[in-house]
């Protein structure tokens, strides 16, 4: 199945109608369609409903009820004896409950719900940031693999040329057959490297397409455009961390978690306060006894009509330590929120430091790779000239060619490593507005 996917993607990648995506388009599509981001967006909607639900605590509760019942057979009479009789009854009522003072639970619940909404909203933005970083990494991986294909293809072209030359020399009786067989072996090895590079590029494109949650039809026509400005600038780690603390959404979400925990402690303490409510109700009933004279339905509705209103005060004295335990649990959650904030800040510091040192290392490696690539290229050109004149062995020629290939590959790897790490530093430094760069 994997082979068929690779073959299909390779075939479609060269199709004339293949669509190329820019980095900005990939990031925009991923943040809008990635499943993890959409799940976090639903969490924001749920938190918004939590605020609405908390505000409903200010509203009164109004209810109405009605009932009809029948009693057939023997029943107790007014003389405290049993007799066969059939009765029916009907009643209705309406009630109103108004919270006058509920121990400040409603306003505290609203403040807690708002704090939770703010935290969840930051977590949603943090999820988009994580997807953005993953998209940048995967996008650059595709570009890196594309350049590796070109490097491997150039190596195959050189091996093809060398094989043709040796075959002509063999026909002229100037070299032994073993030299041509070695050239065929080298061409096979270089062709295998090219196939591997092509497979790596296909897998990288599929991985990026899946990160964007593209359908099968879109994956078939998916390709990426080269960066318009591949230049890299390394931002100092301390400066990036200082500014990232202000706008990084993971840290801000953890910081808002402290406020949410404080609101939760205040909400739990509401259980210590008394509650006062106002209630009122109206109702009436109708009763009918078979075989006996009964008032009409309208007369009974008027005569049995009743109203009620009053206040109810509930003073907590001892609730089995329920409120005390709720407060203690809320304080434990506050400590956990502090630890989460410390962890978020430490993780941010670690990520920035790692990106910085990887960027500086890649910068040094890039400078060394450029020198090594120029030297290896000149050495290969000199060796190719000597080999053409018959003053170098095939083994010396292959060694020089392979060294030039390795240095070219190292140069590509160092360049894209520097681009990736420097862009991650810029993302931490500037925030989401630096994602497209």
N, C-alpha and C positions, 0 to 999 in steps of 0.2 A: 504493500500500500504506500509506504514511504517513497519507494522508487517511482511509482506512478505519479505521486504528487510532485516530485522533483522534475520528472520529465514534462509534466503538464505545465509547470511554472516556467521551466526553461523555454518551452515552446512559445508560451504566451508572452514572455518577457521580450522576445524579439518581434512580436507582432507589431504591425504598423500602428494599430489603434491603442497601444499601451499608454495609460495615463501616468504622468509623472507628478508626484506630490512634493511640495516644498516642505521645509521643516515647520513653518508656521501652520500650514494646512494640516500636517500630521498632528501637531500639538492641539490645534483647535478641534479636530475630529475626535481625538482620543479623550479629551476632557469633557466632551459632550456625549460620548457614547460608551466609554469604558464602563464595564459592569460595576467595578468597585466604586467608581465615582458616582454612578447612578444610585447605588445603594446608599451611599452617604447623603445624596440629595434627598432620598426618601426619609432618611433620619432627620434632616432639617425640617421637612414638612410635618413629620410626626411631632417634633419639638414645637413647631408653630401651633399645632393642635393642642399641645400641652398648655401653652399660654392661654389659648381660648378656653380650655377646660377649667383652668385655674380662675379665670375671671368670672366664670359662671357661678362661682361661690358667692358672689354678691347678689345674685338674683333670688327671688322668692320661688318657692315650689308650690304649684297649684295642681290639685288632683280632684277627680270626680269618680264616683262609683255608684253602681246600682245593682240590685239583686232581686231575684224572684225565687221563691221556694214553695214546695207543697209537702204536706204531711198526710198520708193516707193510712187509715186503720186506727188501732187503739191508741189513745193518748190521754194524758193527765188533764183532768178538768179543774175548774176553780174550787170544787169541793174536795179536792185531793183524792179523787177516785178516777178510775180508768173507764173510758167509754169509747165506743166506735164512732169516730167522727173524722171528717176530712177538713183540713185547713190549708189556706194559702196566704202568703204574705209577700209584700213588695216593699222595698226601701231604697232610698237614694240619699246621697250625701255629697257635699263638696267641701274641700278643706284648703287652707292656705297656711304655709309655714314661711316666716320671714326671719332670717338670721339677723339678730340685732347686734350681738357681739359673740364671736366664736373663738375667743382667745387669740385674736390677731392671726388666726390660721389662714384666712383667705388672702389678706395683703401679703403675708409672708410666702404663701404658695405662689402668688403671682410673681413676686420678685425672684423666687427660686426658678420658676419656669422660664422667666426672661433670661436669667443667668445661664441656664442650661441651653437655651436656644442660641445664645451668643457663642457658647463653647462648641456646640454642634456645628454651627456655621463655620467656625474656624477649622474644625476637623474636616469639613467638606472641602475648604480651600486647601488644607494640607494634603488631602487625597489627590486633588488636582495637581498640586506641586509634585507629589511622588510620581504620578503618571507622566508629567512633563519631563522629569529627570530620566525616567525609563525610556521615553520616546527619543530624547536627545541621544542617549547612549545607543539605542538600537539603530537610530538613523545613521549615526557616524559609523557604526559597525558595518552597515550596508555599503557605505561609501568606501570604507577601508577594504572590504572584500572585493569591490569592483576594481580598485587599483591593483590589488593582488592578482586579479585575473589578467590584467594587462601585463603585469610583470611576468607572470607565468607564461602568457602567450608569446611574449618576446623571447623567452627562453626556448620555447618550442620552435620558433622560427629559426633561431640560431642553430638548434640541433638538427633541424631539417636541412639547413644549408650545409652543415658539416657532413651530414650523411650523404648528401648528393655529391659533395666533393670527394669523399672517401670512396664512394662507389665508382666514380670516374677514375680515381687513382688505381683502384683495384682492377678495373678493366684494362688499364694500361700496364698492369703488372708492377706497379711502383710500391705498393704496400701489401702486407700479408692480409689474409681474410679476417684474421682476428681483430684487426683495426676497424674494419667495417662492422663487425659484429658488436664491438664495443660502442660504436656510434649508434647502432640500432638500439642497444640496451639503454643508452643515455636518452635517446629520443623517447623510448617507452616510459622511462622514469619521469622525464619532463612532461610528457602528455598526462601521466597520472597526477602530477602536481597541478596541472591545469584543470583537470576534471575535479580534483578535490577543492581547488579554489572556487570553481563554478558552483559546486554543491554548497560550499560554505556561504556563498553569496545568496543562493536560493533560500537556504534555511534562515539567513539573516532577514531577508525580505519577508518571508512567511512569518517569522517571529514579530517583526514590526507590524505587519498587516493584522495579525491576531491581537496585538496590543491595541490597535485601533478599532478592534471588533468589526472588521470588514467581513462582508459576506463572500461566498465562494466566487460569485461573479466579479466582485471588486478585486479580490485577491489575484484572480487570473490576469487582470490588467494593471496590477500594482507595480509601480517603480518610483524611485526617488530622484530628485534633481540635485545636482551638485550645489555646494554652498556658494553663495554669492560673494562672501567675504570670509575666507578660511583663515585669516590672520588671527593669531592668538596673543592675548595680553594677560600676563599673570598678575592677579591682584593679591597684595599681601594678605596672609591668613588672618592677622590680627584685625586689619581693617574690615575684611569681609565678615568676620565673626561679630565685630562691634555693631555693624549695621544690620546683620542678619538677625540679631537678637530683637531688633525693633519690629521687623516685618515678617519674620519666618512664622508661618501659620501653625506649625507643630508646636513651637514654643508658646505662641500666643494662645493656642487652645489649652495647653497645660497651665498657663498663667490664669486663664479664665476659669479653669477647674478649681482654683483656690477660692474664687468668688462664689462659685456654685456650691462648694462645700460649706462656706460660711453661711450661705443662705439656707442650706439644709440643716445646719445646727440650729439656726434661729427658728426654722419651721418645726423642728422636733421639740423645742422648748415650749411651743404653744400648748402642748399637753398639760402643762402646769397651771394654765390660766382657766378661769371659769368661762362658761358659755351661757349666753342669754338669747332666747328666741321668742318670737311672738307667733301664736297660732290662732286660727279661727276656722269655724266650720258651720255649715248649714245642712239641714236634712229633714226628711219626713218619711212616713211609712204608711202602708195600707195592710189591714188584716181582715181575712174573711173566714168565717166558720160556717160550714155547710149545715143546713137545717136550722139555723138561728138567724134572727134579724141582724143585719149589719148595716153600718153607715155606708153611704155612697163613697166612691173612690175620692171624689172631690172634697167631700166633707172631712174624710179622714186625713187627706193631704193637708187641709188647712188646720185641723185640730191637732195633728201630730207634728206639725212643723216646729222645728227647734233650731236655735242658734247657739254658738259657743265662741268665745274668744278669751284669750288669756296669755300670760307670760310663763315661760319655763326657764328656770335657772338651774344649771348643772355645775356643781363645785367639785372638782377632783380632790379627793382626800387620800385614797390609796388605790392605785390601779395595778397592783402586783408588779411594781417596778417597770411597767411597760414604757412609760415616758422616759424614765431614767436610762433604761437600756437603749432606747432610740437615740437619745442625746449622745450617749457614749459611742454608739455605732457611727453616728454622724461625725464625731470628733476623730474617730479612727480613720474614716474616709478623708478627713481633712489632712491628716498626716500622710496618707497614701497619695493625695493630690500634690503635696509638697515633694514627695519622692518622684512622682511622675514629672514634675517641672524640672527637678534636678537632672533626671534622666534625659529629658528632651534637650536641655541645654548642653549636657555632656555629649549626647549623640550628635548634635549640631556642631559642636567644637571638634569632635572626632572626624566628622565627615569633611569639614572645611580644612582641617589640618592635613588629612589624608590627601584630599584633592590638591592642596598646595604643594606638598612635598612630591606627589606624583607628577605634578606639572613641572616643577623645577627639575626633577630627575629626567623627565621626558625632554625638557629643553636642553639639558646637557647631553643627553643621549642623541638628540637630533643634531646638535652641532658635531658630535663625534661621528655620527652616521653619515653626515654630509661629507666629512673629510674622508671617511673610509670608503664611501661610494665613489667619490672622485678618484681616489687612489686605485681602488679595485677596477674601475672602468678603464683607467689609463693602462693598468697592468694587463687587463684583458686585451686591449687593443694592441699593445706591444707583443703579447704572447700570440695573438691571432696572426700578426704580421710574420713573426718568426716561424709559426707553424705553417703558414702558407709558403714560406721559402724552404721548408723542410729542415729548419734548424731547431725545432722543438718536437718533443714526442706528443702523441695524442693524450697521454696521461697528464702532461703538463698543461696542455690546452684545456682539458676538461676541468682541471683543478682551478685554473684562472677563471674560467667561465662560471663555475659553481660559486666561487668566491664573490664574483661580481653580482650574481643573482641574490646571494644571501645578504650582501650589504644593501642592495636595492630594496629587498624586503624589509630589512631592519630600518631603513630610512622611512619607508611608508608607515610602518608600525609606530615609530617614534613621532612622526608628524601628526598622526591621528590621535595618539595618546595625549600629546600636548594640546591639540584642539579640544578634545573631550574634557580634560581636566580644567583647562582655562575657562571653558564655557560653563562648567559646573560652578567654578568659583564666581564667575560673573552672575550666575543665577542666584547663588546665595547672597551675593553682594547687592544686587539690584532688585531681586525678587522676580515675579512672573513676567514683568515687562521686558526682562532680558532673555526670555526663553527663545524668541526668534533670532535674536542677535543679528 
